[in-house]
Amino acid sequence: KYHQYMMEYSPTNNVQNGKVYPSCWMTGGLRDPRVPFWEPAKFTAMLRHACPDQKGDGDSNNNPMCLKIDMSAGHFSASDRYKYLKELSC
């Protein structure tokens, strides 16, 4: 009964081949118990695979799909409240 409803808003099941998606920045945490790190990695890979080669050189895409996995964070990011500023300064 609810399977079709869940499939309608599932991002990985609604990626369409050949569609041009905007640039995306996906993030994940290595120690996230709710969303394992492979889920944003899988979604990024699916978007990269589905996006057409827009320049025609077989190697590039005008809209990059970026992935950042935080190796020290869980579901609510790292507990260091100054972490954002540290990353910004690098």
NUZA-389854 format. One record per residue (C-alpha): residue number from 1; residue in one letter; x, y, z. Coordinates in nm, 2 decimals, padded with zeros to 4 digits. Example, Ala and Ser with C-alpha at 12.3 -4.5 7.8 and 13.67 -1.06 7.14 Angstrom:
2
(r 1,A,(01.23,-00.45,00.78))
(r 2,S,(01.37,-00.11,00.71))
END
This chain:
90
(r 1,K,(00.00,00.00,00.00))
(r 2,Y,(00.27,00.25,00.09))
(r 3,H,(00.54,00.12,-00.14))
(r 4,Q,(00.44,00.34,-00.44))
(r 5,Y,(00.41,00.64,-00.21))
(r 6,M,(00.76,00.59,-00.08))
(r 7,M,(00.90,00.54,-00.43))
(r 8,E,(00.76,00.87,-00.55))
(r 9,Y,(00.98,01.07,-00.32))
(r 10,S,(01.28,00.85,-00.31))
(r 11,P,(01.56,01.05,-00.47))
(r 12,T,(01.77,00.76,-00.59))
(r 13,N,(01.47,00.59,-00.76))
(r 14,N,(01.37,00.91,-00.94))
(r 15,V,(01.70,01.00,-01.12))
(r 16,Q,(01.63,01.01,-01.49))
(r 17,N,(01.89,00.93,-01.75))
(r 18,G,(01.96,01.21,-01.99))
(r 19,K,(01.81,01.48,-01.77))
(r 20,V,(02.02,01.79,-01.70))
(r 21,Y,(02.05,01.83,-01.32))
(r 22,P,(02.18,02.14,-01.15))
(r 23,S,(02.52,02.14,-00.97))
(r 24,C,(02.49,01.95,-00.64))
(r 25,W,(02.69,01.94,-00.32))
(r 26,M,(02.61,01.62,-00.12))
(r 27,T,(02.74,01.57,00.23))
(r 28,G,(02.75,01.27,00.46))
(r 29,G,(02.91,01.16,00.79))
(r 30,L,(03.12,00.85,00.83))
(r 31,R,(02.96,00.77,01.16))
(r 32,D,(02.60,00.86,01.08))
(r 33,P,(02.37,00.58,01.21))
(r 34,R,(02.06,00.71,01.02))
(r 35,V,(02.20,00.78,00.68))
(r 36,P,(02.51,00.56,00.61))
(r 37,F,(02.79,00.73,00.41))
(r 38,W,(02.73,00.51,00.11))
(r 39,E,(02.38,00.66,00.05))
(r 40,P,(02.51,01.01,-00.05))
(r 41,A,(02.79,00.84,-00.24))
(r 42,K,(02.54,00.62,-00.43))
(r 43,F,(02.32,00.92,-00.51))
(r 44,T,(02.62,01.13,-00.63))
(r 45,A,(02.73,00.84,-00.85))
(r 46,M,(02.38,00.80,-00.99))
(r 47,L,(02.35,01.17,-01.08))
(r 48,R,(02.70,01.17,-01.24))
(r 49,H,(02.60,00.87,-01.45))
(r 50,A,(02.26,01.01,-01.55))
(r 51,C,(02.38,01.35,-01.66))
(r 52,P,(02.45,01.38,-02.02))
(r 53,D,(02.79,01.49,-02.16))
(r 54,Q,(02.71,01.85,-02.24))
(r 55,K,(03.04,01.95,-02.40))
(r 56,G,(03.06,01.66,-02.63))
(r 57,D,(03.41,01.56,-02.53))
(r 58,G,(03.30,01.25,-02.35))
(r 59,D,(03.47,01.35,-02.03))
(r 60,S,(03.31,01.65,-01.87))
(r 61,N,(02.99,01.79,-01.74))
(r 62,N,(02.90,02.16,-01.70))
(r 63,N,(02.72,02.09,-01.37))
(r 64,P,(02.95,01.92,-01.12))
(r 65,M,(02.82,01.67,-00.87))
(r 66,C,(03.03,01.70,-00.56))
(r 67,L,(03.04,01.48,-00.25))
(r 68,K,(03.20,01.55,00.09))
(r 69,I,(03.21,01.28,00.35))
(r 70,D,(03.31,01.41,00.69))
(r 71,M,(03.53,01.14,00.85))
(r 72,S,(03.46,01.26,01.21))
(r 73,A,(03.09,01.34,01.20))
(r 74,G,(02.76,01.16,01.26))
(r 75,H,(02.40,01.25,01.17))
(r 76,F,(02.42,01.60,01.33))
(r 77,S,(02.77,01.68,01.20))
(r 78,A,(03.07,01.71,01.42))
(r 79,S,(03.03,01.83,01.78))
(r 80,D,(03.30,02.10,01.74))
(r 81,R,(03.10,02.43,01.72))
(r 82,Y,(03.39,02.60,01.55))
(r 83,K,(03.44,02.34,01.28))
(r 84,Y,(03.27,02.55,01.02))
(r 85,L,(03.51,02.83,01.07))
(r 86,K,(03.81,02.60,01.06))
(r 87,E,(03.70,02.46,00.73))
(r 88,L,(03.62,02.80,00.59))
(r 89,S,(03.97,02.92,00.68))
(r 90,C,(04.15,02.64,00.49))
END
